[in-house]
Amino acid sequence: METKKLDFAATLRDAIYIGVKNAPSIIAALVLFLITIWIPYLNIGTFIAITLLPTQLAKGEVINPVGIFDSKYRRYMGEFFITMGLMIFPILIATLFLYVPGIVLSLAWSLAYYFLIEKGKNPIQAIKASNDATYGSKWIMFFIMLVVGVVFGVVFGIFSAICSLINVGFITFIVMFVLIVLALSISMAVNASIWKQLKDNVE
């Protein structure tokens, strides 16, 4: 099977379309997560659900914020934390070698949680599947995230300067809130597009 490479332009288009369309739902899901984060056991399920939001966004539907409370997410608690443990220490060690290896590993394994739950793989298989699926696309992933980060940095800078000139606290709060919501939504939508394009690289 030929490995599909990530499409830079398509990913950015998806990020804007999916992110803007789902911005209210994503912020609602995050608010619900933050409100209930103090509830033991439930908070594990909602944390896993938030981590997996990009897989729901990739399906092209507007997500249901209340879906983060679905009990199916808590069922994968053990596998999720095993996968996390297997990834964290190698990434930390790789980061010690002047950061770049750590970044490469982070990108290579960024789809592991999605393969774990969406494709029903075990932790080792999920990490390997992510590594295989992202093969040949890691530089594109890096540049997409860099571009999105730089664009939002510039936009935040411009609007911060405008708000400073206006000097009205309420307006500044609203503007910054909207920008943060869009940044979170589009970041999740980037991951959704990456998953949508690369998930079929692995059986």
N, C-alpha and C positions, 0 to 999 in steps of 0.2 A: 504494500500500500504506500502510495506517494505521500510524503509528509507535506501538509499544507502550511504555507508560511503566512504569517500575520500580515494583513493589509493595513498599512499606515493610515491612508486616507479614510478607508471604510471604518476603522476603529474610532477615529476622531468624529466622523459623522454619527456613528452609533452613540458615542459618548454624549454628544449634545442632544440628540433626539431622545434617547432613553432617559438620560439624566434629567432633562427639563420636564419631560412627561411625568416622571415618577417623583419629582422633588417633594411634593406635599406628602406622598405616601412614605417616602424614605424618612423625612423628618418626623413624621408621626410615629413610625416604627422606632426611631432612635429615642424619641421622648418617652415612649412606653417602656423601652429597655432601661432608660435611666431612672424612671419612676419605680420600677420593680427590681432594680439591681440588688437591693438589700434583702430580697427574699431568697433564702437558701434553696438550692436545688432548682427552683424555677429559673434563677438567674443563669444557670449553666445552659439550660435549653434556649433561653433568649440570646445568650452570647453566641451559641452555635448558629442560631437562626440569622443573627445579624451578619455573622461571618459568611453565611451562605446566600445572602440577599442577591449578589450578582448572578447566581444561577437562576433565580426566579426572574430577575430583570431580563436575562438572556432569552427567555421564552416569549418576550414581546408583549406581555400583559402588564397592566398596572397592578402592582403588588397590593395585597391586603395587609395593612400594618398589624392587625390583630393576629395574623398568621404566625408571628414570632412566638406565640404561646402554644403552638401545636406540640403535643406530647411526643411526636415522632423525633424531634430534635434531641430530646433528653435520652432517647434510646441509644444514641450513638456517643454518649458521653465518654465511655472508656476508649473507644477507637479514636475519638477526636483528640483526647489528651495524650494518648500514646503517639499519635502522629505529630502532635505539637512537640513533644519531648524529643522525638527522633530528629526533628528538623532544627530545633533551637540550638542545640549544642554544636553540631557541625557548622552551622551558619556563624555562630559566635567565634569558633576556632578559625574559620576561613576569614572572618573579618580582621583577625589579628595580623593577617598577611597583607597589610596595607589596603584594607577595605574592599578592593575590587573583587577578590574571590568571594567575599561575603555577599556582595551585590549580585554576582552571577548566580550563586546558589539560591538566593532569595527569589530571583526571577524564575530560575529553573523549577523550583518547588512551589511556586505561588498558586498552582492549581490543585495541589495535593488534597486539600480539604474538600474540594468540589468532586474530585474523583472518588474520594473516600465514601461520600454519602450519596452523590447523584449516580455514580456508576457501581456502587456496592463493592468497592475493592477494600482489601485489608490495608493497614497503614504502610507496610513496605511496598505493596503493589501501587498504592496511591501516589507515593513519593516518586517511584520509578515512572509511573504513567505521566505524571506532571513533567518530569525531566524529559521524557520522550516526546511529549506533545509540544513542548516549547522549544525543542531542538531547531536551531536555525532561525528562531524568532526573538531570541533574547535581546539582541541589540535594538530591534524595532520596538519591543516592549519598553526598553529603557528610554529610548528617544521620545516615545509617546508620553510616558510619564514625565519626562523632563519638559517637554513642550507644554503639557497641561499645567505643570507646576509653575513654569515661567509666566505663562499667560495669566494665571490667577494671581501670581505675585504682582505683575504689572497692573492688573485690574484693581486689586486691593490697594495698591499704592496710589493710583489715580483717584479712586473714590475716597480714600482716606484724606488726601490733600483737599479734595472738594469739600468734604464734610468739615474739615478743619477751618476752611474759609467761611462756610455757612455758620459753623459754631452753634448748632442747635442739637442738644443731646439726644432728643427723641428721634430726629431724622437720622443722625449718625447710627443709633442703635438699629433702626429699621433697615438701613442700607447694609450695614455690616452683617446683620442677621440673614438677609436675603442672599448676600454673597457667600456666606458660610454654608448655607443650605445648598446653594447651587454647586459649590466646590465639593461638598460631600457627595451629592447626588451624581455629579459628573465623574468623580473618582470611582464610585461604585459601578457606574455605567461603563467606564473604561474596562474594568475587570470583567463585566458582563460580556462585552464585545469580544475580549480576548478568549474567554471561555467558549463563547458561541462559535468562534472561528477555529479554535484548536482542539476542542474536545473529541472530535472524531478522528484525530490522528492516532488514537489508541483504541483498540477494541475493548 
